[in-house]
């Protein structure tokens, strides 16, 4: 699936640009994320067990953004993602499938989803597989509603996961990496530190070793996922966690794993554990 390029010279030249030739883009030291002037979100925390040996502090990607982008997320009227959240809220009450049910038929109001996003991904009920939020949504659709599964990065899925994520806004991220999830976490960690593609870059090269620098016009953050789904200005739409993973791997000039694959679900678990304690921002704004 991956196409590693064995020339160390290529990797060295790219990292030289990151580490030496790029401008600094350190997180803003005193910025505070308060949404609608009332919801205070945690954007910096002491490192948890997953990163205690490699990071001195954990930062939300919001802190690396320009002031205009940060401001968009601080008011729901200015946040372009809220249009898609509203569509997800409408879908929550919409009957679909052969069973004549909507999401609300079983779960009642969508506020019942508070806290759900904080623990994703996690093992399914049978503890046989690691599921992302998208897996749980599709399981409800196919098994309870008699409806067709949504594609991972379809607009319907992203609208629904955005609406569900919003219910956990302000809640701290805390995924389980114990028991059956432990092997998935180890697999995700291996992927995070594996070099991919012609450029031979790992997630860690950008988001751990060079966080705080700029590459071309983009700020390199720690790559935290507490803000996903996110409205990406570059794409003029909502982007899922796995959609961003796909883009990152392709940037290394490699073939990528598929959204929803075991590899990306494992990586999602590991990356989520790196952001333990950060507030769920759902739904954030990024460049």
Order of alpha helices (4+ residues) and beta strands (2+ residues): alpha-beta-beta-beta-beta-alpha-alpha-alpha-beta-beta-alpha-alpha-alpha-alpha-beta-beta-beta-beta-alpha-alpha-beta
